Amino acid sequence: MTDSQKLTMMKIIRFAFLIVLFVPVAVMAQERYYTRNGHTDFYSHAPLEDIKANNEQVAVFLNVTDGSISAAMLMKSFVFEKALMQQHFNENYVESDEFPRSEFKGNILNFNTIDFSTPIPKKVTANGMISLHGVTREISVEGTITKKEDKYHIDAKFLLKPADFDIGIPASVKDNIAKEIEVTLNAELVAM
C-alpha cells in the first residue's frame, strides 16, 4: 500500500469514526413524542341549546429538543349527541368533504427552560398557525404539560370564532350557536 493510499484509508477511518460517534447524538437530539388518540372537544353555549362534540382521533406530535408541536384531526371524526347536529356540522358548517382536516403547527415558548424533573403540570403557551375550513390564522394557546415517567401529558383550552374561519351561520340558527366556541385538547404522548 502506498503512502497516498494509507492517507486516504486513514481519512476514511476517521470519517467513519465521526459518523459512528455523532449519529447517535443526532438521533437522540430529535426526541419526538406522539399520539394518534388525543382527545379534542368543543362546546357552544347558547340560550336555546348547548352544542357539544368530541373527537378521539387527534394526532399530536411534540419535538422535545425544540418545543415544536403539531396536531391534526379529521373533522368527520367529531361525534355529537344528535345525528342531525353531526350531519349539519359536516355538511353546512365545516364542509368536511371540501375541508376534511384541521391542523395546528407551532412552538411552545421557552420549552428548553422548563424543568420536567417533577410530575407537576407546567403552564405553557404555544404560538403557531391553525388551519380550519380552508383558513389559516395565527393563534396563541395556553395550557399545561406534565412529564410523568416517559410520557408527556398535554392539556389546553382556547376559544375559536367560527366567523374567523369563514364558517357561515344561517340567520335562522344564529342565536343557537355561540359567537365563540370553547375547544379543549387532552393528549398523552409516548416516544416515537
C-alpha atoms as one frame of an Amber mdcrd trajectory, in Angstrom:
protein
   0.000   0.000   0.000   1.411   3.403  -0.961   1.602   6.389   1.375  -1.172
   8.082  -0.595  -3.432   5.033  -0.190  -2.626   4.842   3.552  -3.517   8.533
   3.956  -6.788   8.019   2.106  -7.580   4.966   4.241  -6.869   6.958   7.434
  -9.263   9.713   6.271 -11.985   7.149   5.585 -11.487   5.551   9.019 -11.644
   8.968  10.751 -14.760   9.898   8.800 -16.421   6.569   9.689 -15.458   7.072
  13.353 -17.035  10.549  13.373 -20.235   9.192  11.844 -20.446   6.414  14.441
 -19.755   8.950  17.191 -22.196  11.683  16.122 -25.139   9.818  14.563 -26.473
   8.567  17.944 -26.208  12.119  19.318 -28.158  13.470  16.346 -30.814  10.775
  16.753 -31.125  11.473  20.494 -31.377  15.196  19.749 -34.503  14.534  17.698
 -36.565  13.099  20.536 -40.160  13.072  19.389 -43.322  12.080  21.190 -46.732
  11.442  19.689 -50.219  10.055  19.948 -52.882   9.259  17.409 -55.557   9.059
  20.097 -55.619  12.564  21.500 -58.961  13.967  22.593 -60.495  17.234  21.399
 -63.935  18.504  22.192 -65.780  21.697  21.564 -68.636  23.333  23.374 -71.020
  26.068  22.313 -73.365  27.535  24.903 -76.437  29.275  23.551 -79.813  30.194
  25.083 -81.782  27.581  23.135 -79.388  24.637  23.183 -75.810  23.720  24.107
 -73.804  22.012  21.389 -71.058  19.519  22.297 -68.905  17.218  20.207 -65.749
  15.199  20.756 -63.037  13.674  18.629 -60.887  10.812  19.986 -58.670  10.531
  16.878 -56.382  13.541  17.169 -52.743  13.109  16.143 -50.334  15.193  18.250
 -46.548  15.400  17.788 -44.032  17.059  20.125 -40.323  17.508  19.488 -38.702
  17.901  22.912 -35.437  19.263  21.508 -37.001  22.478  20.213 -40.571  22.542
  21.601 -42.234  22.322  18.195 -45.734  20.880  18.386 -48.371  19.947  15.852
 -51.853  18.476  15.944 -54.174  17.263  13.206 -57.643  15.756  13.050 -60.316
  14.754  10.599 -63.405  16.904  11.025 -65.720  13.942  10.326 -64.326  12.249
  13.442 -66.292  14.609  15.701 -69.166  12.771  17.375 -72.311  14.606  18.511
 -75.165  13.566  20.788 -77.629  14.041  17.947 -77.003  12.609  14.487 -78.705
  15.591  12.843 -76.275  18.005  14.550 -73.365  15.924  13.272 -74.772  15.982
   9.748 -75.298  19.774   9.805 -71.810  20.308  11.256 -70.154  18.328   8.445
 -72.357  19.436   5.536 -73.348  23.020   6.336 -70.720  24.473   8.659 -67.208
  22.991   8.338 -67.957  21.416   4.936 -65.770  18.459   5.809 -65.911  16.912
   2.323 -64.176  20.009   0.949 -62.094  20.783   4.073 -61.513  17.388   5.724
 -58.726  18.309   8.202 -57.941  20.849  10.861 -54.288  21.385  11.824 -52.146
  23.321  14.258 -48.390  23.831  13.881 -46.397  25.883  16.332 -43.841  26.117
  19.102 -44.086  26.034  22.867 -42.432  29.180  24.167 -39.287  28.694  26.269
 -39.692  24.916  26.143 -35.976  24.339  26.774 -36.163  26.192  30.103 -38.960
  24.040  31.574 -37.889  21.752  34.415 -39.608  18.398  33.886 -37.827  16.693
  36.811 -41.097  16.571  38.792 -44.513  15.395  37.521 -46.159  18.733  38.292
 -48.129  20.402  35.461 -46.169  23.280  33.909 -48.049  26.232  32.412 -47.066
  26.799  28.795 -48.027  28.916  25.807 -47.846  27.635  22.248 -47.802  30.107
  19.377 -48.491  28.943  15.858 -50.878  28.651  12.955 -54.236  26.893  12.963
 -55.949  25.813   9.752 -59.686  25.189   9.718 -62.269  25.352   6.919 -59.598
  26.411   4.418 -58.495  29.412   6.504 -55.154  29.647   8.330 -54.784  32.047
  11.244 -52.198  32.838  13.880 -53.129  31.671  17.376 -51.719  31.590  20.888
 -52.868  28.703  23.101 -52.301  28.382  26.836 -52.215  25.035  28.550 -50.159
  22.689  30.680 -47.588  19.968  30.038 -46.728  17.295  32.550 -43.943  14.758
  32.158 -44.711  11.567  34.030 -42.314   8.664  33.575 -41.699   8.537  29.810
 -44.888  10.301  28.732 -45.894  13.908  28.173 -49.466  14.915  29.077 -50.806
  17.976  27.287 -53.961  19.871  28.277 -55.163  23.068  26.611 -58.331  25.124
  26.359 -58.929  28.006  23.960 -61.666  29.886  22.106 -62.300  29.992  18.357
 -64.733  32.207  16.477 -66.498  30.498  13.536 -66.545  33.865  11.723 -62.704
  33.962  11.798 -62.684  30.800   9.663 -65.406  31.814   7.197 -67.851  29.378
   8.783 -71.232  30.853   7.946 -74.084  30.571  10.427 -77.551  30.838   8.841
 -79.724  33.613  10.294 -82.359  31.036  11.292 -79.983  29.414  13.829 -77.567
  32.269  14.654 -78.960  32.521  18.203 -78.386  28.779  18.635 -74.623  28.912
  18.120 -72.241  30.909  20.301 -70.017  33.558  18.725 -67.039  31.831  20.376
 -66.600  28.062  20.619 -64.640  26.591  23.532 -62.130  23.985  22.342 -60.316
  21.558  24.661 -57.351  19.306  23.861 -56.062  16.445  26.042 -53.306  14.110
  24.878 -50.838  11.616  26.319 -47.722  11.345  24.157 -45.226   8.493  24.064
 -41.774   8.304  22.469 -41.712   7.530  18.750
